[in-house]
Amino acid sequence: MILSFMDAYILWRNLPFPRSGSSRDLIRAHSDLAEADEYVTTVIRYVERGIFKPAPVDVLTMLQELMQRIDRLGGMASGGDQTVARSQHAYTALLDLVYRQFLEAGRPCQ
């Protein structure tokens, strides 16, 4: 089952932001995730006010690269950091879904 745009949006808005972990690489990924999350907030304006204005950067590429990086980090992590990496990856995947659906919803009908 694929989440609808509004289901994914509501899940994202109610999901706590993931922790940063203890390794330098996971802390850096956490910081990059926070930046991506900030770009995705453009979706809020669309949902609340109907204003479709995508972020000035390629958010989807940013999220895809971040997911790949977190996957690599998760494969090397152990214990609590492995859990953090999974949580960061899941959050990033949700951002990707929300933003991708936002772009589709706001695209003019052809």
N, C-alpha and C positions, 0 to 999 in steps of 0.2 A: 504494500500500500504506500502510495506517495502522499506526503503531507500537502494539503492545500496551502496557498500563499498565506492566508490568515492563520491557519493552524501553526505553520512554521514561524510566522511573525510573533504570535502570542507565546509560543514556546521559548523563542529567543528572548523576548522581553521579560519573561519570568524566570529564566534560568540564571543562576548565579555565575558570575565570571569565574573561570577556573583559576586555580592557584598557580604559583610560579615554579615550584620545585626548588631543589637545592643546587643543581648544577648550573654553571655559568651559561651553558647553551640553552637550557630550559628557561632560565630567567630572561635571556635574550628573546627566545621565542614568545614568552609571555608578553614582553614589551611590544614585539611586532604584532601580536594578536590584539593588543589594546589599540594599536594604531589602526589596524584593519577594522576593528569593532567601531571605532570612531567614524570611519568612512561609511560603514554600513548604516549608521544612524540617519543618513539621508532618507532611508526608507520610512522612518517615523513621520517625516513631513508629508510623505505621499499618503500614508495611511490616515493620518489625522487631518490633513488639509487638502489632499488631492494634488499636491505640488510634486510633479515628476521632475527631479533634477538629480541625475546621477552624479556620483563623486567625480572629481577632476583627475582621478588616476584609474588605472585598470585594476579594479578591486578583485575581479575574478582570478586574474593571473596571480596577484598578490596572495590570495587565499590558497590557490592550488600549490604554489611554491611553498607556502608555510606548512600546509598539510604534509607535503613530501618531506620537508625538513623535520617536522615533529615525528613523523613515522620513523625516520632514521634514528632520531634521538631516543625514541621509545624502544627501539630494538637494542640499543646499547645500555639503556637505563635498568636499574634494579630497584626492587622494593617500592617505596613511596613515589619515587620519581617516575617509575613505569606507570603508576596509576595517574599521576599528574599528566604525563604525556598523552595517555589515552583520553583524559578529560579535555585537554587542550585540543587534541585532534577532533574530538566529537563537537566541541564548540565551534571550531573552525569550519567543519563540514556543515554545521547548521547555518553559520553565516553565509557560506557559499550558496546553500539552498535558498535562503531568504533573499539574498541579493540577486541571484539568477532569476528567481520568480518575480522580483520587483522589476527587473529590466524587461521581462516578458509582459508583465501587466501594464507597464507604462508605454510600451512600444505602440506606435500608431497602427491601427488596423489597415491592412493592405487591401 
